[in-house]
Amino acid sequence: MARGLTRERTGDLVRLVLTGGPAVAVARCASIADVGAVLRVARDTGLPLAVRGGGHNVAGFGTIADGLVIDLSPLSAVTVD
């Protein structure tokens, strides 16, 4: 790595290039209620929305310029009824 660039910082730079800029906010959702609240905010404000799961999307679809990102990484289990 170039001097002063960490893997995390390099990833941030790549995301900025791929998406055209940073997200307005990243919501680290720990429950279904958190996800629902962020969806309501996105709907009410008209902000575009991206969903980040495990954070391994090299195409940059886990973030969005000038929008909201729902980060699902705090969720550790999925239950389907």
N, C-alpha and C positions, 0 to 999 in steps of 0.2 A: 504494500500500500504506500501511496505517496505520503510524505511527511505531513502529519496533522490530520490525515483522513482516516477515520476509523471505519469499520464495516457499517456501523449504524449511520454515520454521516454520509458515506458513499451511497447507501440505500436511500437516504433522504434526497440527495441530489438527483439520483435516477428517477425517483417518484416525481420530483418537480419537473424534470424534463419530459417525462411521459404524460403528465396530466396538465401541464401548463401553469401550475401554481399550487399553493398549499390549500388544504381544506379550511373552511371557516372554523370547524370544530370537529373533534373526534370524541364520540361518546363510547366509553368502555362499558358496555352493558353486561351486568351480572345477573339479570333476570329477564323474564318475558315482559314484566311490567316496564323495565328500563327500555327495552326494544320498542314497545308500544308508545312510550312517551316520546322517543326520538322520532318515530314515524309520524306522530301527530305534529311535532314541531316542523318537520320537513313539509308536511302537507299544508299546515297553516301559514308557513312563511314562503312556500314556493321554492325553497332551496333544493337543488338536485341532491340525490342521495347515492352513496356507495356503501357496500357491505364488505367488511374485511373479516375473513374467517381466520385461517391459520397464518396469514401474512406471506404466503408463498406465491403470489401471483406476479410473475415477472412482466406481464403485459400492462400492469398498472391499474387493473380494474378494481383494486381494493381501496382506491382513494379517488378523490375528485376535486378539481380546482373550484374554489368558491362554493363549496357545498358541504353537506354533513356526511361524516363517515360513521357508520355503526361498526364498532370493533367488538366482535363476538369472542375474542380470545379469552376473556375471563370465564366464559361458560365452559364447564368441563363435562357436561353430559347432555344427552338429548333423550327425551321421552316422547313417544308417539302413542296416542290413544287409539 
